[in-house]
């Protein structure tokens, strides 16, 4: 059996958003790992980014994993990731099917490969990134993109179980204009810190303006919906926008 290094495990927690029984199940899934772990449950009253940064500061071990309090790990999660990181010589391992770095950056930034935080295992000796506390959206993806491009990434499937519930942070939603402002801020930070993502900025903004247009259309605000759809179309005739327009204006 390989000699696995110990892992510090950071769980941001706020009783406002996650019931205690879910936290108990999350910590039990950490205890079930066949790797020595240091468990750090960090109160997340200032948001998950601040809690994760505190966990990074408090971690005693070089390898740090993150787990959301409403998710659970599969029993072999850490051993599979540590094996993969050793073979790939990577500083980050997350959930997903193997792919190139270019495809990974694309899928995380503008695709649908976004439910990653509870799978993150990082070698902090090779990754110096922290979580951006000024972002209310996308701080987890910015961290993953930064870490992956700094130190390489390996991917393994079937690492954890994601569980939604009515009071979770992801279930709260955001007003359209707030969502727009936070999304623009996220894109700006990505363009600053992850040069590999810059070729996909036009796609990102096309999708963003399309989503805002759909939100206003659903609220019955035809004028604002039309304005944002036009913004998206001025960037390019992306299939994402064309499909949204068809669903919005040609329902059948």
C-alpha contacts under 8 A as a table, 3 or more apart, distances in Angstrom:
res1	aa1	res2	aa2	distance
4	X	35	X	6.48
4	X	79	X	7.43
4	X	82	X	7.25
5	X	35	X	7.44
5	X	36	X	7.41
5	X	63	X	7.61
6	X	35	X	6.28
6	X	36	X	4.76
6	X	37	X	5.58
6	X	38	X	7.61
6	X	61	X	6.46
6	X	62	X	7.98
6	X	63	X	7.04
7	X	35	X	7.32
7	X	36	X	6.39
7	X	37	X	4.83
7	X	38	X	6.25
7	X	61	X	5.91
7	X	62	X	7.19
7	X	63	X	5.01
7	X	64	X	5.51
7	X	65	X	6.82
8	X	37	X	5.57
8	X	38	X	4.49
8	X	39	X	6.11
8	X	40	X	7.20
8	X	59	X	5.65
8	X	60	X	6.63
8	X	61	X	5.66
8	X	62	X	7.78
8	X	63	X	6.33
8	X	64	X	4.72
8	X	65	X	6.21
9	X	30	X	7.83
9	X	37	X	6.66
9	X	38	X	5.88
9	X	39	X	4.96
9	X	40	X	5.84
9	X	59	X	7.94
9	X	64	X	5.80
9	X	65	X	4.78
9	X	66	X	5.69
9	X	67	X	7.15
10	X	39	X	6.43
10	X	40	X	4.86
10	X	41	X	6.00
10	X	42	X	7.08
10	X	52	X	6.59
10	X	55	X	5.49
10	X	56	X	7.67
10	X	64	X	7.31
10	X	65	X	6.22
10	X	66	X	4.88
10	X	67	X	6.28
11	X	39	X	7.80
11	X	40	X	6.17
11	X	41	X	4.73
11	X	42	X	6.05
11	X	52	X	7.54
11	X	55	X	7.97
11	X	66	X	6.09
11	X	67	X	5.12
11	X	68	X	5.63
11	X	69	X	5.95
12	X	41	X	5.91
12	X	42	X	4.83
12	X	43	X	5.89
12	X	44	X	5.34
12	X	48	X	5.85
12	X	51	X	5.49
12	X	52	X	6.38
12	X	67	X	7.63
12	X	68	X	6.33
12	X	69	X	6.57
13	X	18	X	7.19
13	X	23	X	7.74
13	X	41	X	6.53
13	X	42	X	5.88
13	X	43	X	4.94
13	X	44	X	5.11
13	X	48	X	7.91
13	X	68	X	7.65
13	X	69	X	5.97
14	X	17	X	5.68
14	X	18	X	6.15
14	X	43	X	5.80
14	X	44	X	5.21
14	X	45	X	6.24
15	X	18	X	5.12
15	X	19	X	5.88
15	X	20	X	6.76
16	X	19	X	7.68
16	X	167	X	7.63
17	X	167	X	5.04
17	X	168	X	4.90
17	X	169	X	6.32
18	X	22	X	6.77
18	X	23	X	7.28
18	X	69	X	6.83
18	X	70	X	6.37
18	X	167	X	6.77
18	X	168	X	6.23
19	X	22	X	5.62
19	X	23	X	6.86
20	X	23	X	5.12
20	X	24	X	6.26
21	X	24	X	4.99
21	X	25	X	6.35
22	X	25	X	5.13
22	X	26	X	6.17
22	X	69	X	6.43
22	X	70	X	5.30
22	X	71	X	7.55
23	X	26	X	4.95
23	X	27	X	6.17
23	X	69	X	4.87
23	X	70	X	6.25
24	X	27	X	5.25
24	X	28	X	6.13
25	X	28	X	4.99
25	X	29	X	6.31
25	X	72	X	6.77
26	X	29	X	5.25
26	X	30	X	6.65
26	X	67	X	7.67
26	X	68	X	7.80
26	X	69	X	5.82
26	X	70	X	6.70
26	X	71	X	5.96
26	X	72	X	4.76
26	X	73	X	7.21
27	X	30	X	5.02
27	X	31	X	6.35
27	X	39	X	7.90
27	X	72	X	7.94
28	X	31	X	5.01
28	X	32	X	6.29
29	X	32	X	5.10
29	X	33	X	6.94
29	X	72	X	5.76
29	X	73	X	5.35
29	X	74	X	6.92
29	X	75	X	6.70
30	X	33	X	5.61
30	X	37	X	7.57
30	X	39	X	7.87
30	X	72	X	8.00
30	X	73	X	6.82
31	X	37	X	7.62
32	X	75	X	5.75
33	X	36	X	7.70
33	X	75	X	5.33
33	X	76	X	6.25
33	X	77	X	7.20
33	X	78	X	6.71
33	X	79	X	7.77
34	X	75	X	7.61
34	X	76	X	7.06
34	X	78	X	7.66
34	X	79	X	6.88
35	X	78	X	6.99
35	X	79	X	6.91
38	X	59	X	7.79
38	X	60	X	7.67
40	X	55	X	6.50
40	X	58	X	7.96
40	X	59	X	7.67
41	X	55	X	8.00
42	X	51	X	5.65
42	X	52	X	7.59
42	X	54	X	7.40
42	X	55	X	6.68
43	X	51	X	6.49
44	X	47	X	5.04
44	X	48	X	5.46
44	X	50	X	7.18
44	X	51	X	5.15
45	X	48	X	7.95
46	X	49	X	7.99
46	X	50	X	6.09
46	X	51	X	7.15
47	X	50	X	5.70
47	X	51	X	6.44
47	X	133	X	7.83
48	X	51	X	4.96
48	X	52	X	6.00
49	X	52	X	5.20
49	X	53	X	6.23
49	X	131	X	5.27
49	X	132	X	6.43
49	X	133	X	5.34
49	X	139	X	6.80
49	X	140	X	7.60
50	X	53	X	5.10
50	X	54	X	6.19
50	X	131	X	7.20
50	X	133	X	5.87
51	X	54	X	5.09
51	X	55	X	6.20
52	X	55	X	4.88
52	X	56	X	6.22
52	X	66	X	7.77
52	X	131	X	7.10
53	X	56	X	4.99
53	X	57	X	6.27
53	X	130	X	6.19
53	X	131	X	6.15
54	X	57	X	5.02
54	X	58	X	6.16
55	X	58	X	5.05
55	X	59	X	5.88
56	X	59	X	5.27
56	X	64	X	7.35
59	X	62	X	7.82
59	X	64	X	7.18
61	X	64	X	6.86
62	X	123	X	5.89
62	X	124	X	5.47
62	X	125	X	6.18
63	X	121	X	6.89
63	X	122	X	5.65
63	X	123	X	4.63
63	X	124	X	6.07
64	X	121	X	5.73
64	X	122	X	5.39
64	X	123	X	6.57
64	X	124	X	7.02
65	X	118	X	7.93
65	X	119	X	7.48
65	X	120	X	5.58
65	X	121	X	4.27
65	X	122	X	6.31
66	X	117	X	6.43
66	X	118	X	5.46
66	X	119	X	6.81
66	X	120	X	5.65
66	X	121	X	6.76
67	X	71	X	6.81
67	X	72	X	7.49
67	X	73	X	7.95
67	X	117	X	6.72
67	X	118	X	4.13
67	X	119	X	6.96
67	X	120	X	7.78
68	X	71	X	5.47
68	X	72	X	7.94
68	X	117	X	7.23
68	X	118	X	5.55
69	X	72	X	7.82
70	X	162	X	7.32
70	X	163	X	5.91
70	X	164	X	7.33
71	X	118	X	6.96
71	X	160	X	7.18
71	X	161	X	5.76
71	X	162	X	4.89
71	X	163	X	5.48
72	X	118	X	7.98
72	X	160	X	5.68
72	X	161	X	5.33
72	X	162	X	6.91
73	X	77	X	6.34
73	X	118	X	7.88
73	X	159	X	6.18
73	X	160	X	4.21
73	X	161	X	6.27
74	X	77	X	5.36
74	X	158	X	7.47
74	X	159	X	5.54
74	X	160	X	5.23
74	X	161	X	7.34
75	X	78	X	7.94
76	X	79	X	5.56
76	X	80	X	6.08
76	X	159	X	7.69
77	X	80	X	5.52
77	X	81	X	6.33
77	X	159	X	5.11
77	X	160	X	7.32
78	X	81	X	5.10
78	X	82	X	6.01
78	X	121	X	7.93
79	X	82	X	5.20
79	X	83	X	6.09
80	X	83	X	5.24
80	X	84	X	6.17
80	X	156	X	7.68
81	X	84	X	4.97
81	X	85	X	6.05
81	X	93	X	6.11
81	X	94	X	7.84
81	X	121	X	7.38
81	X	156	X	7.05
82	X	85	X	5.11
82	X	86	X	6.20
83	X	86	X	5.26
83	X	87	X	6.35
84	X	87	X	5.20
84	X	88	X	5.99
84	X	93	X	7.62
84	X	154	X	6.60
84	X	155	X	7.81
84	X	156	X	7.87
85	X	88	X	5.17
85	X	89	X	5.45
85	X	90	X	5.01
85	X	91	X	6.77
85	X	92	X	7.10
85	X	93	X	6.54
85	X	153	X	7.92
85	X	154	X	6.39
86	X	89	X	5.17
86	X	90	X	7.06
88	X	154	X	6.57
89	X	152	X	7.62
90	X	93	X	7.29
90	X	151	X	5.91
90	X	152	X	4.65
90	X	153	X	5.22
90	X	154	X	6.24
91	X	122	X	5.76
91	X	123	X	4.97
91	X	124	X	7.68
91	X	126	X	5.87
91	X	127	X	6.65
91	X	147	X	7.47
91	X	148	X	7.31
91	X	151	X	4.77
91	X	152	X	5.65
91	X	153	X	6.30
92	X	120	X	7.13
92	X	121	X	5.80
92	X	122	X	4.55
92	X	123	X	6.37
92	X	147	X	6.64
92	X	148	X	6.07
92	X	151	X	6.85
92	X	152	X	6.32
92	X	153	X	4.75
92	X	154	X	6.43
93	X	119	X	7.60
93	X	120	X	6.03
93	X	121	X	5.31
93	X	122	X	6.58
93	X	153	X	5.47
93	X	154	X	4.78
93	X	155	X	5.56
93	X	156	X	7.49
94	X	116	X	6.49
94	X	119	X	5.02
94	X	120	X	4.91
94	X	121	X	6.56
94	X	153	X	7.51
94	X	154	X	6.68
94	X	155	X	5.15
94	X	156	X	6.48
95	X	116	X	6.19
95	X	119	X	5.55
95	X	120	X	7.57
95	X	155	X	5.49
95	X	156	X	5.16
95	X	157	X	5.27
95	X	158	X	7.02
95	X	159	X	6.23
96	X	113	X	7.77
96	X	155	X	5.07
96	X	156	X	5.28
96	X	157	X	4.94
96	X	158	X	7.99
97	X	155	X	5.90
97	X	156	X	6.05
97	X	157	X	5.95
98	X	154	X	7.11
98	X	155	X	5.44
98	X	156	X	7.11
99	X	103	X	6.12
99	X	104	X	6.28
99	X	155	X	7.95
100	X	103	X	5.19
100	X	104	X	6.11
101	X	104	X	4.92
101	X	105	X	6.15
101	X	149	X	7.84
101	X	152	X	7.84
101	X	153	X	7.59
102	X	105	X	5.29
102	X	106	X	6.24
102	X	196	X	7.38
103	X	106	X	5.04
103	X	107	X	5.98
104	X	107	X	5.15
104	X	108	X	6.12
105	X	108	X	5.35
105	X	109	X	5.94
105	X	145	X	6.54
105	X	196	X	7.11
105	X	197	X	6.21
106	X	109	X	5.29
106	X	110	X	5.69
106	X	111	X	6.24
106	X	197	X	6.89
106	X	200	X	6.95
107	X	110	X	5.68
107	X	111	X	3.98
107	X	112	X	5.95
107	X	113	X	5.25
107	X	114	X	7.79
108	X	111	X	5.66
108	X	112	X	6.59
108	X	113	X	4.95
108	X	114	X	5.52
108	X	141	X	6.83
108	X	145	X	7.40
109	X	141	X	7.46
109	X	145	X	7.99
109	X	197	X	7.12
109	X	200	X	7.83
109	X	204	X	7.44
110	X	200	X	7.21
110	X	203	X	6.91
110	X	204	X	5.49
110	X	207	X	7.99
111	X	114	X	7.64
113	X	116	X	7.45
114	X	141	X	6.93
115	X	118	X	7.90
116	X	119	X	5.46
116	X	120	X	6.54
116	X	141	X	7.89
117	X	120	X	5.38
117	X	140	X	6.45
118	X	160	X	7.01
119	X	159	X	6.41
119	X	160	X	6.57
120	X	144	X	7.90
122	X	127	X	7.23
122	X	147	X	7.92
123	X	126	X	5.68
123	X	127	X	6.23
124	X	127	X	4.80
124	X	128	X	6.34
125	X	128	X	7.47
126	X	150	X	7.70
126	X	151	X	6.07
127	X	147	X	5.71
127	X	150	X	6.43
127	X	151	X	6.28
128	X	147	X	7.66
129	X	143	X	6.53
129	X	146	X	6.67
129	X	147	X	6.27
130	X	143	X	6.62
131	X	139	X	6.03
131	X	140	X	6.96
131	X	142	X	7.74
131	X	143	X	5.87
132	X	135	X	5.87
132	X	139	X	5.65
132	X	142	X	7.95
132	X	143	X	7.84
133	X	136	X	7.54
133	X	139	X	7.41
135	X	138	X	6.75
135	X	139	X	5.66
135	X	182	X	6.70
135	X	185	X	7.25
135	X	186	X	6.76
136	X	139	X	6.90
136	X	182	X	6.52
137	X	179	X	7.95
137	X	182	X	6.01
137	X	183	X	6.72
137	X	186	X	7.00
138	X	141	X	5.13
138	X	142	X	6.10
138	X	183	X	7.59
138	X	186	X	6.08
139	X	142	X	5.11
139	X	143	X	6.23
139	X	186	X	7.42
140	X	143	X	5.17
140	X	144	X	6.32
141	X	144	X	5.02
141	X	145	X	6.05
142	X	145	X	5.19
142	X	146	X	6.03
142	X	186	X	7.54
142	X	189	X	7.62
142	X	190	X	6.18
143	X	146	X	5.17
143	X	147	X	6.03
144	X	147	X	5.19
144	X	148	X	5.95
145	X	148	X	5.21
145	X	149	X	6.20
145	X	190	X	7.99
145	X	194	X	6.83
146	X	149	X	5.43
146	X	150	X	6.09
146	X	193	X	6.63
146	X	194	X	6.03
147	X	150	X	5.07
147	X	151	X	6.07
147	X	152	X	7.42
148	X	151	X	5.54
148	X	152	X	4.76
148	X	153	X	4.99
149	X	152	X	5.73
149	X	153	X	7.71
149	X	194	X	7.16
149	X	196	X	7.82
156	X	159	X	7.01
158	X	161	X	7.99
164	X	168	X	6.76
164	X	171	X	7.56
165	X	168	X	5.59
165	X	171	X	7.24
166	X	171	X	6.11
166	X	172	X	7.98
167	X	171	X	6.50
167	X	172	X	7.08
168	X	171	X	5.24
168	X	172	X	6.76
169	X	172	X	5.54
169	X	173	X	7.99
170	X	173	X	6.62
174	X	178	X	6.37
174	X	179	X	5.66
175	X	178	X	5.33
175	X	179	X	5.98
176	X	179	X	5.04
176	X	180	X	6.09
176	X	212	X	6.17
176	X	215	X	6.82
176	X	216	X	7.70
177	X	180	X	4.92
177	X	181	X	6.18
178	X	181	X	5.14
178	X	182	X	6.14
179	X	182	X	5.25
179	X	183	X	5.94
180	X	183	X	5.11
180	X	184	X	6.16
180	X	208	X	7.39
180	X	212	X	7.23
181	X	184	X	5.24
181	X	185	X	6.29
182	X	185	X	5.06
182	X	186	X	6.15
183	X	186	X	5.00
183	X	187	X	6.21
183	X	208	X	7.62
184	X	187	X	5.08
184	X	188	X	6.19
185	X	188	X	5.12
185	X	189	X	6.30
186	X	189	X	5.22
186	X	190	X	6.20
187	X	190	X	5.07
187	X	191	X	6.12
187	X	201	X	7.42
187	X	204	X	7.84
188	X	191	X	5.14
188	X	192	X	6.27
189	X	192	X	5.05
189	X	193	X	6.16
190	X	193	X	5.27
190	X	194	X	5.32
190	X	195	X	7.76
190	X	197	X	7.02
190	X	198	X	7.93
191	X	194	X	5.62
191	X	195	X	5.97
191	X	197	X	6.47
191	X	198	X	5.50
191	X	201	X	7.79
192	X	195	X	6.83
194	X	197	X	5.65
194	X	198	X	7.30
195	X	198	X	5.39
196	X	199	X	7.11
197	X	200	X	5.66
197	X	201	X	7.04
198	X	201	X	5.43
199	X	202	X	7.43
200	X	203	X	5.34
200	X	204	X	6.26
201	X	204	X	4.93
201	X	205	X	6.26
202	X	205	X	5.27
202	X	206	X	6.10
202	X	235	X	6.78
203	X	206	X	5.03
203	X	207	X	6.21
203	X	238	X	7.77
204	X	207	X	5.32
204	X	208	X	6.10
205	X	208	X	4.82
205	X	209	X	6.02
205	X	232	X	7.17
206	X	209	X	5.49
206	X	210	X	6.14
206	X	231	X	7.71
206	X	232	X	4.59
206	X	233	X	7.41
206	X	235	X	6.39
206	X	236	X	7.40
206	X	238	X	7.27
206	X	241	X	7.18
207	X	210	X	5.02
207	X	211	X	6.09
207	X	232	X	7.26
207	X	240	X	6.73
207	X	241	X	6.89
208	X	211	X	5.17
208	X	212	X	6.33
208	X	232	X	7.99
209	X	212	X	5.08
209	X	213	X	6.09
209	X	228	X	5.29
209	X	229	X	6.39
209	X	231	X	6.49
209	X	232	X	5.38
210	X	213	X	5.03
210	X	214	X	6.20
210	X	228	X	6.46
210	X	229	X	5.51
210	X	232	X	5.91
210	X	240	X	7.79
210	X	241	X	5.70
210	X	244	X	7.17
211	X	214	X	5.07
211	X	215	X	6.22
212	X	215	X	5.02
212	X	216	X	6.34
212	X	225	X	7.23
212	X	228	X	6.51
213	X	216	X	5.26
213	X	217	X	6.11
213	X	224	X	6.90
213	X	225	X	4.08
213	X	226	X	6.62
213	X	227	X	7.39
213	X	228	X	4.88
213	X	229	X	5.40
214	X	217	X	4.97
214	X	218	X	6.09
214	X	225	X	6.45
214	X	244	X	7.20
214	X	248	X	7.21
215	X	218	X	5.17
215	X	219	X	6.40
215	X	225	X	7.45
216	X	219	X	4.98
216	X	220	X	6.27
216	X	221	X	5.12
216	X	222	X	6.86
216	X	224	X	6.24
216	X	225	X	4.91
217	X	220	X	5.05
217	X	221	X	5.53
217	X	222	X	5.65
217	X	224	X	7.87
217	X	225	X	5.17
217	X	248	X	7.29
218	X	221	X	7.58
221	X	224	X	5.79
221	X	225	X	6.15
222	X	225	X	4.99
222	X	226	X	6.00
223	X	226	X	5.31
223	X	227	X	6.33
224	X	227	X	5.00
224	X	228	X	6.34
225	X	228	X	5.44
225	X	229	X	6.21
226	X	229	X	5.11
226	X	230	X	6.10
227	X	230	X	5.21
227	X	231	X	6.37
228	X	231	X	4.93
228	X	232	X	6.34
229	X	232	X	5.14
229	X	233	X	6.25
229	X	241	X	7.44
229	X	245	X	7.81
230	X	233	X	4.96
230	X	234	X	6.09
231	X	234	X	5.23
231	X	235	X	6.75
232	X	235	X	5.43
232	X	236	X	6.75
232	X	237	X	7.98
232	X	241	X	6.94
233	X	236	X	5.07
233	X	237	X	5.58
233	X	238	X	7.53
233	X	241	X	7.26
234	X	237	X	7.81
237	X	241	X	7.04
237	X	242	X	6.92
238	X	241	X	5.51
238	X	242	X	6.44
239	X	242	X	4.98
239	X	243	X	5.94
240	X	243	X	5.35
240	X	244	X	6.28
241	X	244	X	5.05
241	X	245	X	6.15
242	X	245	X	5.12
242	X	246	X	6.24
243	X	246	X	5.09
243	X	247	X	6.23
244	X	247	X	5.11
244	X	248	X	6.02
245	X	248	X	5.03
245	X	249	X	5.86
245	X	250	X	7.53
246	X	249	X	5.49
246	X	250	X	4.97
246	X	251	X	7.03
247	X	250	X	5.70
247	X	251	X	5.49
248	X	251	X	6.44
